[in-house]
C-alpha cells in the first residue's frame, strides 16, 4: 500500500483539551523510539539516502529542526495571534544542516533537549490559553494547543515510519 504524503494528509482536530496529557505522552515517546530504532545502526545505514531522499540522520535532524517552529507556535497562542507562524515547506534548514555529519546519538540528544522544552511549554499553558484558537497557515483551519501537540505527534510518527522504511530497504 502506498503511504499518504505528509502534505496530502487531512486532519480532524476534535480531541478534548483535557486529553493533552495523553498527547504529550506520545511526544515524550519519540526520543526513546528513535533511540531504540538507531541504537546499533552502522554509519553506512544511518546516512544511506534511498532514491536520493533523506537518510535516517536527516529525518532525525528534520525533527530537530522543527522543534523551534513548534515552540514558536506555543508563543503564538500565548500572544493570541490570529494566525500561527508558518513552516518553511521547502525544508531549507534540513537541507542546509549537514545532519549526516553528526551521529544519530548526537542528533537525538539535541532533539531530546528541544523536545523537553516543547513539552514544558505545553504543560505550562494556563487553561484559558489551552482553549485559544489560531489559524494553521497551511491547513487553513483553526487549531488549539492540543491540536498542535497532536499534529506534531503525527509528524513524528510520519518520520519514524520513513525511518522504518529505510531500515527495511537495508535489511
N, C-alpha and C positions, 0 to 999 in steps of 0.2 A: 504494500500500500504506500502510495506517495504521501509524504508529510506535507501538511499545510505550511506555506511560508509564513514567517512571523508577521510580515506586513499585511498578509491576507486574513489574519485571524480576526474574528469578531468576538467581542466581549460583552457579557451581560453583567453589569455591576449591581447586584442586588443583595449582597451579603449585609446582614445587620451590623451596625457599628460595634456591637458587643462581641463580635467574633474576631476582633483584631488580635487578641492573644493567640488564637489558633493560627491565623495567617502569619503572625510573627514567628511562630514555631517553624513554619516552612522556610522563612527567610533565614532563621538560625541554622537550619539543616543543610543549607547549601555548602558551607565550608566543610563539614565532616564528609559530605558526599563527594566533594571534589578531592579531598584527601584520600578517601577510600578508592576512588577511581584511578588516581595518579600515583599511588604510593610506590609501585615497582616499575614505573614506565622508564624505558630507555630514552636517552636524548633523541634518538632517531624517531621513535614513535611519537614522542611529545611534540616534535617540531615538524612531523610529516604533514604535508599540505595536499590532501586529496583533490584532484582536479583543480589545483591552484586555489582552493578555498582556504579558509582559516585552519590553522593547526590547533591542536589541543591547547597549547600555550596561548595562542591568540584568542581562543574562546574564553579562557580564564581571564586573560588580560582585558578583553572586552567587558566582561562582567565588572572587573575592577574599574575600568574607565567610566562606566555608567553610574557608579555609586555617588559621584558628586551631583549628577543630574537628579537622582532620587532624593538625596538630602536637600537639594535646592528646591525641589517641588514641595517638600515639607515647609521650607521657609516661605514659599509662595502661599501656602494655606494660612500660615501664621500671619502673613501680611495681608491676607484677604484679597489676593489678586484674582481678578476675574478669569484670567487665562494663565494656565501653568506654563512654565518655561518649556520650550520645545527641545526635543532631542535632535542631534545632528544626524540625520538619516543617511549621510554619506559615510558615517563612522570614521571620519578623518583621524581622530585621536588614536583609534585602534590601529589603523594602517600606518600611522607615523611613529608608534611607540616602540617598535622593535621588541615585542614581547618574546620572540623566540630567542633572544639573547639572555633571558633570565630562566631560572629553573621553575618548574611547577611549584615547588615549595615556596620560593620567593614570591611568586605571583599570588599564591593562595594566602600567604601571610599578610601581604599588603591588602588583599581583598578582605580578609577577616577583620583587620583593623577598621577599614571603612564600613564594613557591614555592621560591626558592633556600634559604630557611631550612628548609622542609619536607624538601627533598632532602637537605640536610646532616644532618637528624635521622635519616633512614633510613640514610644512609651511615655514620653514627657508631654505629649499633647493633652491639653485640657478637653473636657467633654464638649464644650462649645465648638472648639476647633475641629474635633472629630466629625462634626456634622456639616462643616463648611463644604460647599460645592464650588469647584472651579472647572473651567472648560479644559479638557485634554486637547492640546492643539492638533494632534494627528487624528485621533479618533473622532473629534468633534462631538463629544458627549460630556455632560457634567460628571465630575468624579469627586469622591470624598477621599480622605486619607486612607481608609480601609481599601478603597478601590485601587489606589496606587500601590499599596502593600501587596494586594492580590496580583495586580498587573506585573509587579516586579518578581514575585514568586513564579508566575507563569513564564516570564522571560528567563529566569534562572533555569527552570526545567527545560525550556526550549534548547538552551545551550548545553545543558547536561545531556540531553538526547543527541545533540550534534556530536558531542564528545564520544558517546557510546557508539555512534555510527562509525566514527573514525577507528575506534578500537576494533570493531567488528571487521573492518576492512584489513586491518593489520594482523589480525589473529589467524 
